[in-house]
Amino acid sequence: MVARDSLDGVATAFVIENDPTEDARRLGEWLTEAGLQLHLARPHAGDELPADLDGYAALVVLGGGQQAYPLPDGEPSASWLPQVEALSRKAVRHRVPTLAIGLGAQLLATAHAGTVERSESGPEVGPAVVGRRDAAETDPLFRYVPLIPDVFQWHADEITELPAGATLLAASTRYPHQAFRLGDRAWGLQFHIECDTAMVADWVADSTLLVELGYDPELVVAACAAVMVDVEEVWQPFAARFAALARGELDEGARRSLPLLGHE
């Protein structure tokens, strides 16, 4: 499998949008600003997914309201999710830089024999912090992330068991598997970094999770808006480092000396 530059010579990331309410938003802007071209596929709208990632420098899998585990009848919660899992396996096998968020992270886990279940801790919604683990010190993307970074949460399912060989990079008290790496080029983030305030406002509208938690939608939006700058300060440089890896600018020898991109 060839996973370098697209035919026009520009490094291109294949982006899978699983839900129309969970697009790439700010993450997409950060990646394009860092030199990646984005090829967007919307399987929820009928776009077909490729059999492999030939011609793509990276894979990005976004979140969604579906479940990473089968429905009671044994069928996937969305028809294309097995294809997303297959592409995730091929990306890891062929060392294609991969960034998976929310549902995408859960699918990255299940694609490699990890376990995702309805969380016994209940839903996690709104602004939060996660704790960076010791393994992050040598991770090419996480080593510059603060010890307790701000993130956005919006999930009722959780990764209860990481795939064999996965490296845990971030955790929280109620949800121990917040971020992980498979191999040396695939990252899964249970939390969200791509949101802007408008996206959160869409999420809170008629949200069953907020009803379950008894949260006031307006307060959730306001709380998220209050940390937007803090989230960008941490995760925009993170996205830039991922783009550098996809573009071949973050090679094995340069990992330990990589400057903090975006904060020069």
C-alpha positions in Angstrom: 0.0 0.0 0.0 1.2 3.5 -0.9 0.2 6.1 1.6 2.2 9.2 0.8 1.1 12.1 -1.4 -2.0 12.4 -3.5 -1.6 12.5 -7.3 -1.4 16.3 -7.4 1.7 16.2 -5.1 -0.1 17.6 -2.0 -0.3 15.4 1.1 -4.0 14.5 1.5 -5.8 13.2 4.5 -8.8 11.0 4.0 -11.5 12.2 6.4 -14.5 10.1 7.3 -17.5 12.0 8.6 -19.9 9.6 10.4 -22.5 12.1 11.4 -23.6 15.4 9.8 -23.5 17.1 13.2 -19.9 16.0 13.9 -17.8 17.5 11.0 -14.1 18.3 11.2 -14.8 22.0 12.0 -11.8 23.6 13.8 -9.7 20.5 13.4 -10.1 20.6 9.7 -9.0 24.3 9.7 -6.0 23.4 11.8 -4.9 20.6 9.5 -5.3 22.6 6.3 -3.4 25.5 7.9 -0.6 23.0 8.6 -0.4 22.0 5.0 -2.7 19.0 4.7 -5.3 18.8 1.9 -8.6 17.1 3.1 -10.6 14.6 1.1 -14.0 14.3 2.9 -16.2 11.3 2.7 -19.7 11.3 4.2 -20.9 7.7 4.2 -24.0 8.8 6.2 -25.0 10.7 3.0 -24.2 7.8 0.7 -20.5 8.4 -0.1 -18.6 5.2 -0.7 -15.5 4.4 1.3 -12.4 3.1 -0.6 -11.0 -0.4 -0.1 -7.7 1.0 0.9 -5.8 4.2 1.6 -3.6 4.3 -1.5 -2.6 7.8 -2.4 -3.5 9.2 1.0 -1.0 10.5 3.5 -3.3 10.2 6.6 -6.6 9.0 7.9 -8.9 11.0 10.1 -12.1 9.4 11.5 -14.6 11.7 13.2 -17.3 11.1 15.8 -21.0 10.3 15.6 -24.1 9.3 17.4 -23.8 5.6 16.4 -22.4 2.8 18.6 -19.1 1.0 17.9 -20.6 -2.3 19.1 -23.4 -4.3 17.3 -27.1 -3.7 17.9 -29.1 -6.3 19.8 -29.8 -8.1 16.5 -26.1 -8.3 15.7 -26.1 -5.8 13.0 -23.8 -2.7 13.1 -25.4 0.5 14.2 -24.6 2.0 10.8 -23.9 0.0 7.6 -20.6 1.5 6.8 -18.9 1.1 10.2 -17.3 -2.3 9.4 -15.6 -0.6 6.5 -14.3 2.2 8.8 -12.9 -0.5 11.0 -11.3 -2.2 8.0 -9.7 1.0 6.9 -8.5 1.6 10.5 -6.8 -1.8 10.5 -5.1 -1.2 7.2 -3.9 2.2 8.4 -2.3 0.8 11.4 -0.8 -2.2 9.5 0.7 0.1 6.9 1.7 2.9 9.3 -0.6 5.5 7.7 -0.8 8.4 10.2 -4.3 8.1 11.8 -6.3 10.4 14.1 -9.6 9.1 15.4 -12.0 11.1 17.6 -15.0 10.1 19.7 -16.8 7.3 17.8 -13.7 7.2 15.6 -11.5 6.3 18.5 -14.0 3.7 19.7 -13.9 2.1 16.2 -10.1 2.2 16.2 -10.3 0.2 19.4 -12.9 -2.3 18.3 -11.1 -2.8 15.0 -8.2 -4.1 16.9 -10.1 -6.3 19.4 -10.6 -3.7 22.0 -14.0 -3.4 23.8 -16.5 -0.6 23.8 -19.6 -0.7 26.0 -22.3 1.6 27.4 -20.5 3.3 30.3 -21.5 2.3 33.8 -20.4 5.7 34.9 -23.1 7.5 32.8 -22.7 10.1 30.1 -19.9 12.6 30.1 -20.8 15.9 28.6 -19.3 19.4 28.3 -15.9 20.9 29.1 -13.5 18.7 31.1 -9.9 18.0 31.7 -8.0 14.7 31.2 -4.7 13.7 32.8 -1.7 12.9 30.6 0.0 9.6 31.4 3.7 9.0 31.7 3.9 7.3 28.3 3.0 10.6 26.7 6.5 11.9 27.5 7.9 10.0 24.5 4.9 10.3 22.2 5.5 12.4 19.1 2.2 14.2 19.4 1.4 14.1 23.1 4.8 15.0 24.5 4.0 18.7 24.2 0.4 18.5 25.6 0.1 19.9 29.1 -0.3 17.5 32.1 -4.0 18.4 32.5 -5.4 19.7 29.1 -8.8 21.1 28.5 -11.1 19.0 26.2 -14.7 18.6 25.3 -16.7 15.5 26.2 -19.8 14.1 24.6 -20.3 10.4 25.0 -22.3 7.7 26.8 -20.2 4.8 25.6 -16.6 4.2 26.6 -13.6 2.1 25.7 -13.6 -0.4 28.5 -10.6 -2.4 27.2 -7.8 -1.1 25.0 -6.5 -3.3 22.2 -3.5 -5.5 23.0 -0.3 -3.5 22.7 -2.0 -0.1 22.8 -0.3 2.7 24.7 -2.4 4.7 27.1 -1.7 8.4 26.8 -4.5 10.2 28.8 -7.0 9.1 31.4 -9.6 10.5 33.8 -11.1 9.3 37.0 -14.4 8.0 35.6 -13.1 7.0 32.2 -9.7 5.5 32.3 -9.1 5.3 28.5 -9.3 8.9 27.2 -6.5 8.7 24.6 -4.3 6.0 23.3 -1.9 5.1 20.5 -1.7 2.0 18.4 1.7 1.3 16.8 3.6 4.5 16.3 1.2 6.4 14.0 -2.4 5.9 15.1 -4.1 7.9 17.8 -7.5 7.6 19.4 -9.1 10.4 21.4 -12.3 9.6 23.3 -12.8 13.4 23.8 -13.4 16.1 21.2 -11.1 18.8 20.1 -12.8 19.9 16.9 -15.8 21.6 18.3 -16.7 25.3 18.0 -19.5 26.9 19.9 -22.0 26.5 17.1 -21.4 22.8 17.0 -22.0 22.5 20.7 -25.2 24.5 20.4 -26.4 22.0 17.7 -25.5 19.1 20.0 -27.5 20.4 23.0 -30.7 20.9 21.0 -33.1 18.1 22.1 -30.2 16.1 23.6 -31.3 13.0 25.5 -27.9 13.0 27.2 -28.6 16.4 28.8 -32.0 15.2 29.8 -30.5 12.2 31.5 -28.0 14.3 33.3 -30.4 17.1 34.1 -28.1 19.7 32.6 -29.3 23.1 31.3 -28.4 23.3 27.6 -27.6 27.1 27.7 -25.2 26.6 30.6 -23.4 23.7 28.7 -23.0 26.0 25.7 -21.7 28.8 27.8 -19.3 26.6 29.7 -17.9 25.2 26.4 -17.5 28.7 24.9 -15.5 29.7 28.0 -12.8 27.2 27.3 -12.6 27.5 23.5 -9.4 29.5 23.6 -7.8 27.1 26.0 -8.7 24.1 23.9 -7.3 25.7 20.8 -4.1 26.6 22.6 -3.4 23.0 23.3 -4.9 21.1 20.3 -4.1 23.3 17.4 -0.4 22.6 17.8 -1.2 18.9 18.3 -3.1 18.9 15.0 -0.1 20.7 13.4 2.2 18.0 14.6 -0.1 15.3 13.2 0.0 17.2 9.9 3.8 17.3 10.0 3.9 13.6 10.5 1.5 13.0 7.6 3.6 15.3 5.4 6.8 13.4 6.3 8.3 16.2 8.2 8.2 14.4 11.6 10.4 11.4 10.9 11.8 8.9 13.4 15.0 10.9 14.0 13.3 14.2 14.5 10.7 13.2 17.1 12.8 14.1 20.1 13.8 17.5 18.7 10.5 18.6 17.2 9.7 22.2 18.2 6.3 23.1 19.6 4.5 23.9 16.3 2.1 26.7 16.4 3.8 28.5 19.3 6.9 29.8 17.6 
